Amino acid sequence: MVDLLLLGCGGGMPMPNRFLSATLLSYKGRKILIDCGEGTQVSMRISNTGFKNIDIICITHIHGDHIVGLPGLLGTIGNSGRSEPLTIIGPEGIADTVNKLRVIANWLPYEINIIENPKESFEIKDKNINWNTEISTIELDHSSPCIGYSFYFKRRRKFEVEKALKNNVPKHLWGRLQKGEKEISFDEINYTDDMVMGVERDGIKITIVTDTRPIESINTFIEKSDIFICEGTYGDDEDLPKAIKNKHMTFREAATLAHKGKVKNLLITHFGTAMSEPEIYLNSAAEIFKNTLIGYDRYKTTLNFEED
């Protein structure tokens, strides 16, 4: 299962009841943070998430409301006792920006690895952590280089005892093949994981798209997401000209993407400062896509793997 926590759902500037953009995914005791606006640490402290196990920070773009909270958070992670390397992923310019922000977070007890302009799809690999997770990215249409992220948490194939027995796989190799070894040679015979494991099973897909206009390529990128987290800077349909001018989206546009992408659930976030009660615009999205949720700070949900 994957825990999703919306730490901040505001855009532009923090408000008394709303911190800026940040989302936390927790999987197998480890954490991925997407964006780090002002208030991220406070929201994490309120939620009692801990800081030490944040292994990856994904930044969508280099605007203050998505990254200003980073230097303070890096320091807090260090103070929490972390010593393992931490990875920061982001668009063009992220390396230079992180290095400049670290003027006030200069000494850290862990190494930072930066991935700038990542390729469209890559797996999270760490010899100490069994992530079994794939990250995909997409270039968005905003006023600065901006990328969306999709996280696919893979599910292990089911171990089949009958299949292992039928293929005469020695029992002392079962565990190794079940845990991920593709092929093992023993007594001059090659045993593969296909000899003991069943068919591939659906994983969990979480996609985050902010900030952008609703470009066509997003439809395929978000396809069949279990939850699609999308910006909704403007709730009122009459604010469409503002959305176009500032390269953001309305609730209705976000819902249209969710419908075309055949996602299971839509979670709207990144509300403009003028929108004090985003809930009143729910119908603008729900008319297009029924399974629409309006985000709020510290909204939390757990996504489980579907039963066979």
Phi and psi in degrees as GROMACS dihedral restraints (atoms count N, CA, C in turn):
[ dihedral_restraints ]
;  ai    aj    ak    al  type     phi  dphi    fc
    3     4     5     6     1  -124.7    20    10
    4     5     6     7     1   128.2    20    10
    6     7     8     9     1   -94.1    20    10
    7     8     9    10     1   132.4    20    10
    9    10    11    12     1  -117.3    20    10
   10    11    12    13     1   128.2    20    10
   12    13    14    15     1  -130.4    20    10
   13    14    15    16     1   119.5    20    10
   15    16    17    18     1   -86.1    20    10
   16    17    18    19     1   102.8    20    10
   18    19    20    21     1   -77.7    20    10
   19    20    21    22     1   -36.3    20    10
   21    22    23    24     1  -149.0    20    10
   22    23    24    25     1   135.9    20    10
   24    25    26    27     1  -123.0    20    10
   25    26    27    28     1    20.8    20    10
   27    28    29    30     1   -99.9    20    10
   28    29    30    31     1   160.4    20    10
   30    31    32    33     1  -129.2    20    10
   31    32    33    34     1   148.6    20    10
   33    34    35    36     1    91.7    20    10
   34    35    36    37     1   -76.1    20    10
   36    37    38    39     1  -145.4    20    10
   37    38    39    40     1   152.1    20    10
   39    40    41    42     1   -68.6    20    10
   40    41    42    43     1   146.0    20    10
   42    43    44    45     1  -115.4    20    10
   43    44    45    46     1   163.8    20    10
   45    46    47    48     1   -55.3    20    10
   46    47    48    49     1   -29.9    20    10
   48    49    50    51     1  -115.0    20    10
   49    50    51    52     1    14.7    20    10
   51    52    53    54     1  -154.7    20    10
   52    53    54    55     1   116.9    20    10
   54    55    56    57     1   -84.0    20    10
   55    56    57    58     1   174.6    20    10
   57    58    59    60     1   -88.9    20    10
   58    59    60    61     1   173.7    20    10
   60    61    62    63     1   -51.6    20    10
   61    62    63    64     1   122.8    20    10
   63    64    65    66     1  -170.0    20    10
   64    65    66    67     1   135.6    20    10
   66    67    68    69     1  -135.8    20    10
   67    68    69    70     1   136.7    20    10
   69    70    71    72     1  -118.3    20    10
   70    71    72    73     1   127.5    20    10
   72    73    74    75     1  -111.2    20    10
   73    74    75    76     1   131.1    20    10
   75    76    77    78     1  -119.8    20    10
   76    77    78    79     1   130.0    20    10
   78    79    80    81     1  -148.0    20    10
   79    80    81    82     1   121.4    20    10
   81    82    83    84     1    54.9    20    10
   82    83    84    85     1    38.7    20    10
   84    85    86    87     1    81.6    20    10
   85    86    87    88     1    -0.8    20    10
   87    88    89    90     1  -113.7    20    10
   88    89    90    91     1   166.0    20    10
   90    91    92    93     1  -134.1    20    10
   91    92    93    94     1   144.9    20    10
   93    94    95    96     1  -120.8    20    10
   94    95    96    97     1   126.2    20    10
   96    97    98    99     1  -106.2    20    10
   97    98    99   100     1   129.9    20    10
   99   100   101   102     1  -111.1    20    10
  100   101   102   103     1   113.9    20    10
  102   103   104   105     1    69.2    20    10
  103   104   105   106     1   158.5    20    10
  105   106   107   108     1  -151.4    20    10
  106   107   108   109     1    68.8    20    10
  108   109   110   111     1   -76.9    20    10
  109   110   111   112     1   176.5    20    10
  111   112   113   114     1   -58.3    20    10
  112   113   114   115     1   136.7    20    10
  114   115   116   117     1    97.0    20    10
  115   116   117   118     1    -6.2    20    10
  117   118   119   120     1   -58.5    20    10
  118   119   120   121     1   -47.7    20    10
  120   121   122   123     1   -63.0    20    10
  121   122   123   124     1   -40.9    20    10
  123   124   125   126     1   -62.9    20    10
  124   125   126   127     1   -44.7    20    10
  126   127   128   129     1   -64.8    20    10
  127   128   129   130     1   -37.4    20    10
  129   130   131   132     1   -65.7    20    10
  130   131   132   133     1   -39.5    20    10
  132   133   134   135     1   -66.1    20    10
  133   134   135   136     1   -42.4    20    10
  135   136   137   138     1   -60.5    20    10
  136   137   138   139     1   -39.2    20    10
  138   139   140   141     1   -84.1    20    10
  139   140   141   142     1    -6.3    20    10
  141   142   143   144     1    57.3    20    10
  142   143   144   145     1    44.7    20    10
  144   145   146   147     1   -82.3    20    10
  145   146   147   148     1   -24.0    20    10
  147   148   149   150     1    80.4    20    10
  148   149   150   151     1   162.7    20    10
  150   151   152   153     1  -121.0    20    10
  151   152   153   154     1   -26.3    20    10
  153   154   155   156     1   -61.1    20    10
  154   155   156   157     1   -34.5    20    10
  156   157   158   159     1   -94.6    20    10
  157   158   159   160     1    20.1    20    10
  159   160   161   162     1   -78.4    20    10
  160   161   162   163     1   110.3    20    10
  162   163   164   165     1   -98.4    20    10
  163   164   165   166     1   -27.7    20    10
  165   166   167   168     1  -137.3    20    10
  166   167   168   169     1   134.1    20    10
  168   169   170   171     1  -120.2    20    10
  169   170   171   172     1   119.4    20    10
  171   172   173   174     1  -104.0    20    10
  172   173   174   175     1   121.8    20    10
  174   175   176   177     1  -105.4    20    10
  175   176   177   178     1   127.6    20    10
  177   178   179   180     1   -75.1    20    10
  178   179   180   181     1   -42.1    20    10
  180   181   182   183     1  -164.3    20    10
  181   182   183   184     1   167.3    20    10
  183   184   185   186     1   -97.2    20    10
  184   185   186   187     1    64.9    20    10
  186   187   188   189     1  -113.6    20    10
  187   188   189   190     1   146.6    20    10
  189   190   191   192     1   -53.4    20    10
  190   191   192   193     1   -38.0    20    10
  192   193   194   195     1   -73.0    20    10
  193   194   195   196     1    -0.8    20    10
  195   196   197   198     1  -118.9    20    10
  196   197   198   199     1    -5.4    20    10
  198   199   200   201     1  -143.9    20    10
  199   200   201   202     1   -11.9    20    10
  201   202   203   204     1   -63.1    20    10
  202   203   204   205     1   -24.8    20    10
  204   205   206   207     1   -78.4    20    10
  205   206   207   208     1    -3.4    20    10
  207   208   209   210     1   -65.5    20    10
  208   209   210   211     1   -50.9    20    10
  210   211   212   213     1   -59.3    20    10
  211   212   213   214     1   -40.7    20    10
  213   214   215   216     1   -63.8    20    10
  214   215   216   217     1   -40.8    20    10
  216   217   218   219     1   -65.3    20    10
  217   218   219   220     1   -41.4    20    10
  219   220   221   222     1   -59.2    20    10
  220   221   222   223     1   -39.8    20    10
  222   223   224   225     1   -65.3    20    10
  223   224   225   226     1   -42.8    20    10
  225   226   227   228     1   -64.6    20    10
  226   227   228   229     1   -39.3    20    10
  228   229   230   231     1   -60.2    20    10
  229   230   231   232     1   -41.1    20    10
  231   232   233   234     1   -63.9    20    10
  232   233   234   235     1   -41.7    20    10
  234   235   236   237     1   -68.6    20    10
  235   236   237   238     1   -18.1    20    10
  237   238   239   240     1   -79.4    20    10
  238   239   240   241     1    -7.8    20    10
  240   241   242   243     1   102.6    20    10
  241   242   243   244     1    13.6    20    10
  243   244   245   246     1   -72.6    20    10
  244   245   246   247     1   138.8    20    10
  246   247   248   249     1  -128.0    20    10
  247   248   249   250     1   -16.7    20    10
  249   250   251   252     1   -73.9    20    10
  250   251   252   253     1   153.4    20    10
  252   253   254   255     1   -59.8    20    10
  253   254   255   256     1   151.3    20    10
  255   256   257   258     1  -122.7    20    10
  256   257   258   259     1   139.9    20    10
  258   259   260   261     1  -107.5    20    10
  259   260   261   262     1   132.1    20    10
  261   262   263   264     1  -115.0    20    10
  262   263   264   265     1   127.7    20    10
  264   265   266   267     1  -114.9    20    10
  265   266   267   268     1   140.6    20    10
  267   268   269   270     1  -169.6    20    10
  268   269   270   271     1   179.4    20    10
  270   271   272   273     1   -79.9    20    10
  271   272   273   274     1  -174.1    20    10
  273   274   275   276     1   -52.2    20    10
  274   275   276   277     1   128.8    20    10
  276   277   278   279     1    97.6    20    10
  277   278   279   280     1    -5.0    20    10
  279   280   281   282     1   -66.6    20    10
  280   281   282   283     1   -36.6    20    10
  282   283   284   285     1   -64.0    20    10
  283   284   285   286     1   -46.9    20    10
  285   286   287   288     1   -63.4    20    10
  286   287   288   289     1   -40.7    20    10
  288   289   290   291     1   -65.9    20    10
  289   290   291   292     1   -45.1    20    10
  291   292   293   294     1   -62.6    20    10
  292   293   294   295     1   -42.1    20    10
  294   295   296   297     1   -62.9    20    10
  295   296   297   298     1   -36.0    20    10
  297   298   299   300     1   -73.9    20    10
  298   299   300   301     1   -39.3    20    10
  300   301   302   303     1   -64.7    20    10
  301   302   303   304     1   -26.8    20    10
  303   304   305   306     1   -76.6    20    10
  304   305   306   307     1     3.9    20    10
  306   307   308   309     1   -58.3    20    10
  307   308   309   310     1   -32.4    20    10
  309   310   311   312     1  -104.6    20    10
  310   311   312   313     1    12.2    20    10
  312   313   314   315     1  -144.8    20    10
  313   314   315   316     1    54.9    20    10
  315   316   317   318     1   -72.0    20    10
  316   317   318   319     1   -48.3    20    10
  318   319   320   321     1  -100.1    20    10
  319   320   321   322     1   122.6    20    10
  321   322   323   324     1  -131.7    20    10
  322   323   324   325     1   143.2    20    10
  324   325   326   327     1   -81.8    20    10
  325   326   327   328     1    14.9    20    10
  327   328   329   330     1  -142.6    20    10
  328   329   330   331     1   159.9    20    10
  330   331   332   333     1   -87.7    20    10
  331   332   333   334     1   145.5    20    10
  333   334   335   336     1  -111.8    20    10
  334   335   336   337     1   124.0    20    10
  336   337   338   339     1  -104.3    20    10
  337   338   339   340     1   130.7    20    10
  339   340   341   342     1  -113.7    20    10
  340   341   342   343     1   129.6    20    10
  342   343   344   345     1  -111.9    20    10
  343   344   345   346     1   110.7    20    10
  345   346   347   348     1  -102.9    20    10
  346   347   348   349     1   137.2    20    10
  348   349   350   351     1    50.3    20    10
  349   350   351   352     1    62.5    20    10
  351   352   353   354     1   -64.3    20    10
  352   353   354   355     1   154.1    20    10
  354   355   356   357     1   -66.0    20    10
  355   356   357   358     1   165.7    20    10
  357   358   359   360     1   -61.7    20    10
  358   359   360   361     1   -28.9    20    10
  360   361   362   363     1  -149.7    20    10
  361   362   363   364     1   131.2    20    10
  363   364   365   366     1  -155.2    20    10
  364   365   366   367     1   157.5    20    10
  366   367   368   369     1   -97.8    20    10
  367   368   369   370     1   148.1    20    10
  369   370   371   372     1   -80.4    20    10
  370   371   372   373     1   121.2    20    10
  372   373   374   375     1  -127.3    20    10
  373   374   375   376     1   129.7    20    10
  375   376   377   378     1  -151.9    20    10
  376   377   378   379     1   124.0    20    10
  378   379   380   381     1   -62.2    20    10
  379   380   381   382     1   -20.4    20    10
  381   382   383   384     1   -98.0    20    10
  382   383   384   385     1    -8.4    20    10
  384   385   386   387     1  -130.2    20    10
  385   386   387   388     1   129.4    20    10
  387   388   389   390     1   -90.7    20    10
  388   389   390   391     1    76.6    20    10
  390   391   392   393     1   -70.4    20    10
  391   392   393   394     1   -51.4    20    10
  393   394   395   396     1    51.1    20    10
  394   395   396   397     1    48.4    20    10
  396   397   398   399     1  -133.5    20    10
  397   398   399   400     1   142.1    20    10
  399   400   401   402     1  -115.1    20    10
  400   401   402   403     1   133.4    20    10
  402   403   404   405     1  -107.6    20    10
  403   404   405   406     1   131.6    20    10
  405   406   407   408     1  -120.0    20    10
  406   407   408   409     1   150.8    20    10
  408   409   410   411     1  -130.0    20    10
  409   410   411   412     1   160.7    20    10
  411   412   413   414     1  -143.2    20    10
  412   413   414   415     1   141.6    20    10
  414   415   416   417     1   -81.0    20    10
  415   416   417   418     1   128.0    20    10
  417   418   419   420     1  -104.7    20    10
  418   419   420   421     1   179.6    20    10
  420   421   422   423     1  -115.4    20    10
  421   422   423   424     1    88.4    20    10
  423   424   425   426     1  -130.1    20    10
  424   425   426   427     1  -176.0    20    10
  426   427   428   429     1   -81.0    20    10
  427   428   429   430     1    -4.3    20    10
  429   430   431   432     1  -143.5    20    10
  430   431   432   433     1   163.1    20    10
  432   433   434   435     1   -52.1    20    10
  433   434   435   436     1   127.6    20    10
  435   436   437   438     1  -145.2    20    10
  436   437   438   439     1   138.3    20    10
  438   439   440   441     1  -128.3    20    10
  439   440   441   442     1   147.1    20    10
  441   442   443   444     1   -98.2    20    10
  442   443   444   445     1   159.6    20    10
  444   445   446   447     1  -127.1    20    10
  445   446   447   448     1   142.0    20    10
  447   448   449   450     1  -126.3    20    10
  448   449   450   451     1   132.5    20    10
  450   451   452   453     1  -117.5    20    10
  451   452   453   454     1   120.4    20    10
  453   454   455   456     1  -112.8    20    10
  454   455   456   457     1   109.4    20    10
  456   457   458   459     1   -90.3    20    10
  457   458   459   460     1   107.6    20    10
  459   460   461   462     1   -73.1    20    10
  460   461   462   463     1   152.3    20    10
  462   463   464   465     1  -110.4    20    10
  463   464   465   466     1   134.6    20    10
  465   466   467   468     1   -63.3    20    10
  466   467   468   469     1   144.1    20    10
  468   469   470   471     1   -66.9    20    10
  469   470   471   472     1   151.5    20    10
  471   472   473   474     1   -78.1    20    10
  472   473   474   475     1   133.4    20    10
  474   475   476   477     1   -73.9    20    10
  475   476   477   478     1   131.5    20    10
  477   478   479   480     1  -117.1    20    10
  478   479   480   481     1   107.2    20    10
  480   481   482   483     1   -60.1    20    10
  481   482   483   484     1   -44.7    20    10
  483   484   485   486     1   -60.4    20    10
  484   485   486   487     1   -38.0    20    10
  486   487   488   489     1   -67.7    20    10
  487   488   489   490     1   -40.6    20    10
  489   490   491   492     1   -64.1    20    10
  490   491   492   493     1   -41.3    20    10
  492   493   494   495     1   -67.2    20    10
  493   494   495   496     1   -42.0    20    10
  495   496   497   498     1   -61.7    20    10
  496   497   498   499     1   -35.6    20    10
  498   499   500   501     1   -90.7    20    10
  499   500   501   502     1     7.0    20    10
  501   502   503   504     1    55.7    20    10
  502   503   504   505     1    40.6    20    10
  504   505   506   507     1   -81.2    20    10
  505   506   507   508     1   124.4    20    10
  507   508   509   510     1   -55.8    20    10
  508   509   510   511     1   136.0    20    10
  510   511   512   513     1   -60.2    20    10
  511   512   513   514     1   -30.6    20    10
  513   514   515   516     1   -72.6    20    10
  514   515   516   517     1    -6.9    20    10
  516   517   518   519     1   -98.4    20    10
  517   518   519   520     1   -11.5    20    10
  519   520   521   522     1   -56.1    20    10
  520   521   522   523     1   -50.2    20    10
  522   523   524   525     1   -61.5    20    10
  523   524   525   526     1   -41.3    20    10
  525   526   527   528     1   -65.6    20    10
  526   527   528   529     1   -41.7    20    10
  528   529   530   531     1   -69.3    20    10
  529   530   531   532     1   -34.9    20    10
  531   532   533   534     1   -68.5    20    10
  532   533   534   535     1   -32.4    20    10
  534   535   536   537     1   -85.5    20    10
  535   536   537   538     1    -0.3    20    10
  537   538   539   540     1   127.6    20    10
  538   539   540   541     1    -9.7    20    10
  540   541   542   543     1   -68.3    20    10
  541   542   543   544     1   128.4    20    10
  543   544   545   546     1   -77.8    20    10
  544   545   546   547     1   -36.8    20    10
  546   547   548   549     1  -151.8    20    10
  547   548   549   550     1   136.8    20    10
  549   550   551   552     1  -131.9    20    10
  550   551   552   553     1   130.7    20    10
  552   553   554   555     1   -97.4    20    10
  553   554   555   556     1   127.9    20    10
  555   556   557   558     1  -147.1    20    10
  556   557   558   559     1   128.4    20    10
  558   559   560   561     1    52.4    20    10
  559   560   561   562     1    41.0    20    10
  561   562   563   564     1    65.7    20    10
  562   563   564   565     1    20.4    20    10
  564   565   566   567     1  -122.0    20    10
  565   566   567   568     1   135.1    20    10
  567   568   569   570     1   -93.3    20    10
  568   569   570   571     1   122.6    20    10
  570   571   572   573     1  -110.0    20    10
  571   572   573   574     1   128.1    20    10
  573   574   575   576     1  -110.6    20    10
  574   575   576   577     1   162.1    20    10
  576   577   578   579     1   -64.1    20    10
  577   578   579   580     1   -26.3    20    10
  579   580   581   582     1   -65.0    20    10
  580   581   582   583     1   -16.2    20    10
  582   583   584   585     1   -82.9    20    10
  583   584   585   586     1    -9.9    20    10
  585   586   587   588     1  -130.9    20    10
  586   587   588   589     1   -16.1    20    10
  588   589   590   591     1  -105.0    20    10
  589   590   591   592     1   151.6    20    10
  591   592   593   594     1   -84.1    20    10
  592   593   594   595     1  -162.9    20    10
  594   595   596   597     1   -74.4    20    10
  595   596   597   598     1   162.2    20    10
  597   598   599   600     1   -62.0    20    10
  598   599   600   601     1   143.7    20    10
  600   601   602   603     1  -118.6    20    10
  601   602   603   604     1   148.8    20    10
  603   604   605   606     1   -62.5    20    10
  604   605   606   607     1   139.1    20    10
  606   607   608   609     1   -97.8    20    10
  607   608   609   610     1  -154.7    20    10
  609   610   611   612     1  -118.4    20    10
  610   611   612   613     1   128.7    20    10
  612   613   614   615     1  -116.1    20    10
  613   614   615   616     1   123.5    20    10
  615   616   617   618     1  -122.8    20    10
  616   617   618   619     1   126.1    20    10
  618   619   620   621     1  -122.7    20    10
  619   620   621   622     1   137.4    20    10
  621   622   623   624     1  -125.8    20    10
  622   623   624   625     1   123.8    20    10
  624   625   626   627     1  -129.6    20    10
  625   626   627   628     1   109.8    20    10
  627   628   629   630     1  -166.4    20    10
  628   629   630   631     1   136.2    20    10
  630   631   632   633     1  -103.8    20    10
  631   632   633   634     1   144.9    20    10
  633   634   635   636     1  -173.1    20    10
  634   635   636   637     1   164.5    20    10
  636   637   638   639     1   -85.1    20    10
  637   638   639   640     1   159.0    20    10
  639   640   641   642     1   -79.2    20    10
  640   641   642   643     1    79.2    20    10
  642   643   644   645     1   -79.3    20    10
  643   644   645   646     1   156.5    20    10
  645   646   647   648     1   -60.1    20    10
  646   647   648   649     1   -36.8    20    10
  648   649   650   651     1   -64.2    20    10
  649   650   651   652     1   -19.3    20    10
  651   652   653   654     1   -65.0    20    10
  652   653   654   655     1   -33.7    20    10
  654   655   656   657     1   -55.4    20    10
  655   656   657   658     1   -46.3    20    10
  657   658   659   660     1   -72.4    20    10
  658   659   660   661     1   -38.2    20    10
  660   661   662   663     1   -61.2    20    10
  661   662   663   664     1   -39.9    20    10
  663   664   665   666     1   -90.9    20    10
  664   665   666   667     1    -1.8    20    10
  666   667   668   669     1   -50.3    20    10
  667   668   669   670     1   128.5    20    10
  669   670   671   672     1    60.3    20    10
  670   671   672   673     1    30.8    20    10
  672   673   674   675     1   -68.2    20    10
  673   674   675   676     1   141.8    20    10
  675   676   677   678     1   -69.1    20    10
  676   677   678   679     1   -36.7    20    10
  678   679   680   681     1  -144.6    20    10
  679   680   681   682     1   132.1    20    10
  681   682   683   684     1  -112.1    20    10
  682   683   684   685     1   111.2    20    10
  684   685   686   687     1   -94.4    20    10
  685   686   687   688     1   118.9    20    10
  687   688   689   690     1  -133.3    20    10
  688   689   690   691     1   145.7    20    10
  690   691   692   693     1   -66.7    20    10
  691   692   693   694     1   146.2    20    10
  693   694   695   696     1  -143.8    20    10
  694   695   696   697     1    69.5    20    10
  696   697   698   699     1   -62.7    20    10
  697   698   699   700     1   -29.5    20    10
  699   700   701   702     1  -125.7    20    10
  700   701   702   703     1   128.1    20    10
  702   703   704   705     1   -91.1    20    10
  703   704   705   706     1   -36.2    20    10
  705   706   707   708     1   -79.9    20    10
  706   707   708   709     1   130.7    20    10
  708   709   710   711     1   -58.7    20    10
  709   710   711   712     1   -28.1    20    10
  711   712   713   714     1   -69.5    20    10
  712   713   714   715     1   -13.0    20    10
  714   715   716   717     1   -89.9    20    10
  715   716   717   718     1    10.8    20    10
  717   718   719   720     1   -55.7    20    10
  718   719   720   721     1   -43.2    20    10
  720   721   722   723     1   -57.6    20    10
  721   722   723   724     1   -37.0    20    10
  723   724   725   726     1   -66.5    20    10
  724   725   726   727     1   -40.7    20    10
  726   727   728   729     1   -61.7    20    10
  727   728   729   730     1   -42.5    20    10
  729   730   731   732     1   -65.1    20    10
  730   731   732   733     1   -45.5    20    10
  732   733   734   735     1   -61.8    20    10
  733   734   735   736     1   -43.4    20    10
  735   736   737   738     1   -95.0    20    10
  736   737   738   739     1     4.8    20    10
  738   739   740   741     1    57.6    20    10
  739   740   741   742     1    53.9    20    10
  741   742   743   744     1  -128.6    20    10
  742   743   744   745     1  -167.7    20    10
  744   745   746   747     1  -131.7    20    10
  745   746   747   748     1   157.8    20    10
  747   748   749   750     1   -95.0    20    10
  748   749   750   751     1   166.9    20    10
  750   751   752   753     1   -57.1    20    10
  751   752   753   754     1   -42.5    20    10
  753   754   755   756     1   -64.6    20    10
  754   755   756   757     1   -37.6    20    10
  756   757   758   759     1   -67.9    20    10
  757   758   759   760     1   -38.7    20    10
  759   760   761   762     1   -63.0    20    10
  760   761   762   763     1   -42.0    20    10
  762   763   764   765     1   -66.4    20    10
  763   764   765   766     1   -35.0    20    10
  765   766   767   768     1   -65.0    20    10
  766   767   768   769     1   -40.1    20    10
  768   769   770   771     1   -62.1    20    10
  769   770   771   772     1   -43.6    20    10
  771   772   773   774     1   -61.0    20    10
  772   773   774   775     1   -40.7    20    10
  774   775   776   777     1   -65.2    20    10
  775   776   777   778     1   -48.3    20    10
  777   778   779   780     1   -67.0    20    10
  778   779   780   781     1   -32.8    20    10
  780   781   782   783     1   -83.9    20    10
  781   782   783   784     1    -2.9    20    10
  783   784   785   786     1    54.1    20    10
  784   785   786   787     1    44.4    20    10
  786   787   788   789     1   -81.1    20    10
  787   788   789   790     1   166.1    20    10
  789   790   791   792     1   -85.1    20    10
  790   791   792   793     1   -41.4    20    10
  792   793   794   795     1  -142.6    20    10
  793   794   795   796     1   145.7    20    10
  795   796   797   798     1  -114.8    20    10
  796   797   798   799     1   127.9    20    10
  798   799   800   801     1  -117.6    20    10
  799   800   801   802     1   112.8    20    10
  801   802   803   804     1   -91.9    20    10
  802   803   804   805     1   136.2    20    10
  804   805   806   807     1  -145.3    20    10
  805   806   807   808     1  -169.7    20    10
  807   808   809   810     1    59.9    20    10
  808   809   810   811     1    61.5    20    10
  810   811   812   813     1   -85.3    20    10
  811   812   813   814     1   138.7    20    10
  813   814   815   816     1   -65.6    20    10
  814   815   816   817     1   157.4    20    10
  816   817   818   819     1   -63.8    20    10
  817   818   819   820     1   -24.7    20    10
  819   820   821   822     1   -77.4    20    10
  820   821   822   823     1    -9.9    20    10
  822   823   824   825     1   -99.9    20    10
  823   824   825   826     1    93.5    20    10
  825   826   827   828     1   -78.9    20    10
  826   827   828   829     1   -29.5    20    10
  828   829   830   831     1  -130.6    20    10
  829   830   831   832     1    82.5    20    10
  831   832   833   834     1   -62.4    20    10
  832   833   834   835     1   -22.2    20    10
  834   835   836   837     1   -60.5    20    10
  835   836   837   838     1   -26.7    20    10
  837   838   839   840     1   -71.0    20    10
  838   839   840   841     1   -13.2    20    10
  840   841   842   843     1  -102.8    20    10
  841   842   843   844     1    11.7    20    10
  843   844   845   846     1   -54.1    20    10
  844   845   846   847     1   -43.0    20    10
  846   847   848   849     1   -62.2    20    10
  847   848   849   850     1   -26.5    20    10
  849   850   851   852     1   -60.1    20    10
  850   851   852   853     1   -33.2    20    10
  852   853   854   855     1   -90.9    20    10
  853   854   855   856     1   -42.7    20    10
  855   856   857   858     1   -64.4    20    10
  856   857   858   859     1   -25.6    20    10
  858   859   860   861     1   -63.3    20    10
  859   860   861   862     1   -28.6    20    10
  861   862   863   864     1   -96.1    20    10
  862   863   864   865     1   -42.6    20    10
  864   865   866   867     1  -136.2    20    10
  865   866   867   868     1   112.6    20    10
  867   868   869   870     1   -62.0    20    10
  868   869   870   871     1   -44.5    20    10
  870   871   872   873     1   -83.4    20    10
  871   872   873   874     1    60.5    20    10
  873   874   875   876     1  -105.2    20    10
  874   875   876   877     1   133.2    20    10
  876   877   878   879     1  -117.5    20    10
  877   878   879   880     1   140.5    20    10
  879   880   881   882     1   -96.6    20    10
  880   881   882   883     1   119.5    20    10
  882   883   884   885     1   -70.5    20    10
  883   884   885   886     1   162.1    20    10
  885   886   887   888     1  -154.3    20    10
  886   887   888   889     1   157.7    20    10
  888   889   890   891     1   -57.4    20    10
  889   890   891   892     1   127.4    20    10
  891   892   893   894     1    72.1    20    10
  892   893   894   895     1    24.0    20    10
  894   895   896   897     1   -62.7    20    10
  895   896   897   898     1   134.9    20    10
  897   898   899   900     1  -135.5    20    10
  898   899   900   901     1   140.3    20    10
  900   901   902   903     1  -148.5    20    10
  901   902   903   904     1   158.0    20    10
  903   904   905   906     1  -119.3    20    10
  904   905   906   907     1   129.5    20    10
  906   907   908   909     1  -105.7    20    10
  907   908   909   910     1   125.5    20    10
  909   910   911   912     1  -107.9    20    10
  910   911   912   913     1   150.1    20    10
  912   913   914   915     1   -65.8    20    10
  913   914   915   916     1   138.9    20    10
  915   916   917   918     1   -70.0    20    10
  916   917   918   919     1   145.9    20    10
  918   919   920   921     1   -68.8    20    10
  919   920   921   922     1   149.5    20    10
